[in-house]
Amino acid sequence: MLDYKVSPKAERYFKKIKDKELKSCYYSAIKDIRANPHIGTPKKGNLSAVYGYDIYYKGVNYEIAYEVVELDGQLIIIILAGTRENFYKELAKYMRSRS
């Protein structure tokens, strides 16, 4: 399994999750991503370096955005996690701030 890092923004989101089942769904998704980093959907346009992975829990669509980076092998960086609402707007904003 590949190593991974979590951005401060995603880390704060994970810490706020109170629902243990939802938190478990996220950790399971991260495990799947670490086993196969190309399991997510590659994004297009200004988000082309990013993959998205959907999680469905109790009728709500949650998402994880991540990058696969070559550093002594591969490293997965979890950029953002949250509900689908305003997710891509936040992701685009985050990516612009890194440039």
TISE-631539 format. One line per 5 residues: number of its first residue (from 1); their letters; for each residue x, y, z of N, C-alpha, C. Coordinates in Angstrom, 3 decimals, padded with zeros to 6 digits. Example, Ala and Ser with C-alpha at 12.3 -4.5 7.8 and 13.67 -1.06 7.14 Angstrom:
<atoms>
1) as) 013.190/-005.690/007.800/012.300/-004.500/007.800/013.200/-003.300/007.800; 012.850/-002.250/007.080/013.670/-001.060/007.140/012.900/000.030/007.870
</atoms>
This chain:
<atoms>
1) mldyk) 000.840/-001.189/000.000/000.000/000.000/000.000/000.875/001.239/000.000; 000.411/002.248/-000.700/001.176/003.484/-000.799/001.011/004.338/000.451; 002.063/005.107/000.746/001.982/006.075/001.837/001.047/007.206/001.438; 000.544/007.921/002.453/-000.311/009.059/002.151/-000.152/010.143/003.199; -000.489/011.349/002.789/-000.520/012.503/003.682/-001.887/013.151/003.531
6) vspka) -002.277/013.878/004.547/-003.577/014.546/004.548/-003.340/016.035/004.713; -003.974/016.838/003.857/-003.831/018.291/003.962/-004.445/018.769/005.277; -004.000/019.910/005.783/-004.594/020.439/007.018/-006.105/020.635/006.916; -006.584/021.069/005.760/-008.028/021.289/005.572/-008.793/019.973/005.672; -008.297/018.923/005.033/-008.946/017.609/005.109/-008.842/017.044/006.520
11) eryfk) -007.707/017.247/007.168/-007.516/016.767/008.542/-008.546/017.382/009.486; -008.778/018.690/009.338/-009.785/019.363/010.168/-011.166/018.777/009.924; -011.478/018.488/008.661/-012.779/017.904/008.325/-012.939/016.537/008.989; -011.916/015.694/008.881/-011.995/014.357/009.475/-012.173/014.435/010.993; -011.512/015.371/011.631/-011.622/015.506/013.089/-013.021/015.940/013.522
16) kikdk) -013.733/016.661/012.656/-015.077/017.156/012.987/-016.156/016.086/012.852; -015.859/015.004/012.138/-016.861/013.961/011.911/-017.159/013.246/013.227; -018.407/013.285/013.654/-018.826/012.623/014.896/-019.367/011.220/014.642; -019.967/011.017/013.469/-020.577/009.736/013.108/-019.477/008.701/012.831; -019.362/007.710/013.699/-018.297/006.706/013.582/-018.395/005.894/012.294
21) elksc) -019.627/005.623/011.836/-019.796/004.859/010.596/-019.307/005.658/009.393; -019.616/006.948/009.368/-019.146/007.799/008.275/-017.625/007.884/008.289; -017.056/008.064/009.461/-015.596/008.123/009.583/-014.980/006.815/009.081; -015.612/005.703/009.410/-015.153/004.398/008.953/-015.218/004.293/007.428; -016.278/004.847/006.839/-016.409/004.852/005.370/-015.259/005.620/004.726
26) yysai) -014.908/006.764/005.318/-013.786/007.544/004.797/-012.476/006.763/004.908; -012.226/006.149/006.057/-010.975/005.410/006.221/-010.915/004.191/005.304; -012.045/003.570/005.065/-012.109/002.462/004.118/-011.804/002.953/002.699; -012.349/004.114/002.351/-012.097/004.695/001.028/-010.612/005.020/000.864; -009.996/005.576/001.906/-008.567/005.897/001.834/-007.748/004.623/001.670
31) kdira) -008.158/003.560/002.335/-007.482/002.267/002.186/-007.586/001.774/000.746; -008.779/001.904/000.137/-008.973/001.507/-001.264/-008.091/002.340/-002.195; -008.017/003.642/-001.932/-007.205/004.544/-002.753/-005.726/004.184/-002.619; -005.285/003.883/-001.404/-003.883/003.505/-001.188/-003.545/002.205/-001.919; -004.491/001.276/-001.988/-004.267/000.002/-002.680/-004.239/000.188/-004.198
36) nphig) -005.046/001.110/-004.699/-005.115/001.379/-006.139/-005.343/002.878/-006.339; -004.266/003.663/-006.471/-004.412/005.117/-006.533/-005.199/005.628/-007.740; -005.377/004.804/-008.742/-006.112/005.258/-009.932/-007.570/004.794/-009.915; -008.055/004.405/-008.742/-009.441/003.957/-008.586/-010.423/005.122/-008.724; -009.984/006.322/-008.378/-010.846/007.504/-008.448/-011.016/007.992/-009.867
41) tpkkg) -011.875/008.974/-010.025/-012.141/009.566/-011.332/-011.218/010.761/-011.547; -010.418/010.750/-012.629/-009.565/011.909/-012.886/-010.430/013.126/-013.247; -010.091/014.257/-012.681/-010.837/015.492/-012.953/-010.273/016.169/-014.194; -010.988/017.149/-014.699/-010.604/017.822/-015.952/-010.381/019.302/-015.702; -009.846/019.971/-016.715/-009.662/021.414/-016.661/-008.618/021.813/-015.641
46) nlsav) -008.942/022.838/-014.847/-007.980/023.343/-013.865/-007.763/022.370/-012.700; -008.514/021.284/-012.658/-008.355/020.252/-011.621/-007.766/018.962/-012.189; -007.099/019.064/-013.329/-006.667/017.859/-014.044/-005.653/017.000/-013.288; -004.958/017.525/-012.301/-003.991/016.730/-011.539/-004.648/015.997/-010.365; -005.963/016.140/-010.240/-006.683/015.648/-009.067/-007.605/014.483/-009.433
51) ygydi) -007.725/013.541/-008.509/-008.687/012.449/-008.631/-009.790/012.662/-007.607; -010.979/012.202/-007.926/-012.092/012.261/-006.987/-012.612/010.853/-006.714; -012.960/010.589/-005.471/-013.488/009.284/-005.076/-014.781/009.523/-004.312; -015.867/008.935/-004.793/-017.187/009.130/-004.191/-017.457/008.121/-003.085; -018.111/008.603/-002.047/-018.575/007.768/-000.946/-020.052/008.079/-000.764
56) yykgv) -020.873/007.051/-000.724/-022.307/007.248/-000.499/-022.641/006.704/000.883; -023.229/007.554/001.714/-023.551/007.155/003.073/-024.879/007.783/003.466; -025.832/006.945/003.811/-027.177/007.378/004.221/-027.795/008.373/003.235; -027.667/008.060/001.954/-028.287/008.870/000.913/-027.570/010.162/000.586; -026.397/010.377/001.164/-025.627/011.597/000.901/-024.350/011.225/000.163
61) nyeia) -023.994/012.047/-000.825/-022.777/011.835/-001.597/-021.631/012.627/-000.960; -020.613/011.927/-000.484/-019.411/012.539/000.054/-018.289/012.303/-000.946; -017.247/013.072/-000.855/-016.171/012.934/-001.828/-014.816/013.153/-001.172; -013.808/012.498/-001.746/-012.411/012.720/-001.378/-011.692/013.158/-002.644; -010.950/014.255/-002.547/-010.103/014.698/-003.659/-008.660/014.417/-003.263
66) yevve) -007.902/013.845/-004.195/-006.516/013.493/-003.882/-005.627/013.584/-005.112; -004.327/013.677/-004.859/-003.317/013.680/-005.901/-002.411/012.480/-005.698; -001.839/012.005/-006.791/-000.820/010.961/-006.727/000.484/011.628/-007.162; 001.457/011.652/-006.257/002.706/012.372/-006.480/003.863/011.385/-006.469; 004.822/011.585/-007.364/006.019/010.748/-007.415/007.082/011.314/-006.475
71) ldgql) 007.270/010.689/-005.340/008.338/011.036/-004.398/008.869/009.728/-003.842; 010.040/009.290/-004.317/010.587/007.999/-003.882/009.517/006.914/-003.968; 009.016/006.692/-005.133/007.855/005.821/-005.319/006.651/006.731/-005.467; 005.525/006.327/-004.988/004.337/007.168/-005.091/003.827/007.531/-003.710; 003.245/008.708/-003.643/002.660/009.208/-002.415/001.291/009.770/-002.762
76) iiiil) 000.311/009.453/-001.972/-001.040/009.980/-002.190/-001.255/011.125/-001.211; -001.734/012.237/-001.722/-002.014/013.384/-000.874/-003.520/013.634/-000.894; -004.152/013.471/000.262/-005.585/013.742/000.392/-005.726/015.256/000.519; -006.348/015.883/-000.455/-006.447/017.336/-000.498/-007.663/017.837/000.255; -008.805/017.226/-000.024/-010.055/017.750/000.502/-011.041/016.601/000.655
81) agtre) -011.907/016.717/001.640/-012.968/015.732/001.846/-014.202/016.487/002.304; -015.366/015.980/001.954/-016.598/016.628/002.388/-017.781/016.200/001.561; -018.909/016.851/001.806/-020.104/016.555/001.024/-019.950/017.188/-000.348; -020.729/016.715/-001.272/-020.634/017.179/-002.651/-021.011/018.661/-002.801; -021.844/019.152/-001.894/-022.296/020.542/-001.960/-021.099/021.489/-001.836
86) nfyke) -020.898/022.331/-002.823/-019.797/023.307/-002.886/-018.404/022.677/-002.877; -018.322/021.370/-003.054/-017.043/020.673/-002.970/-016.072/021.160/-004.047; -016.532/021.227/-005.285/-015.622/021.583/-006.375/-015.242/023.054/-006.345; -016.119/023.888/-005.837/-015.788/025.300/-005.664/-014.654/025.431/-004.642; -014.763/024.702/-003.522/-013.722/024.702/-002.485/-012.419/024.114/-003.018
91) lakym) -012.522/023.048/-003.803/-011.353/022.389/-004.351/-010.620/023.321/-005.318; -011.355/023.984/-006.200/-010.748/024.921/-007.142/-010.060/026.064/-006.395; -010.707/026.551/-005.358/-010.149/027.631/-004.535/-008.825/027.163/-003.883; -008.832/025.958/-003.346/-007.639/025.396/-002.713/-006.502/025.243/-003.730; -006.819/024.748/-004.902/-005.795/024.535/-005.924/-005.219/025.869/-006.400
96) rsrs) -006.055/026.886/-006.526/-005.570/028.220/-006.928/-004.624/028.775/-005.862; -004.956/028.561/-004.599/-004.137/029.107/-003.508/-002.753/028.450/-003.450; -002.632/027.247/-003.972/-001.340/026.544/-003.986/-000.438/027.020/-005.101; -001.023/027.616/-006.118/-000.219/028.030/-007.298/000.599/029.255/-007.027
</atoms>
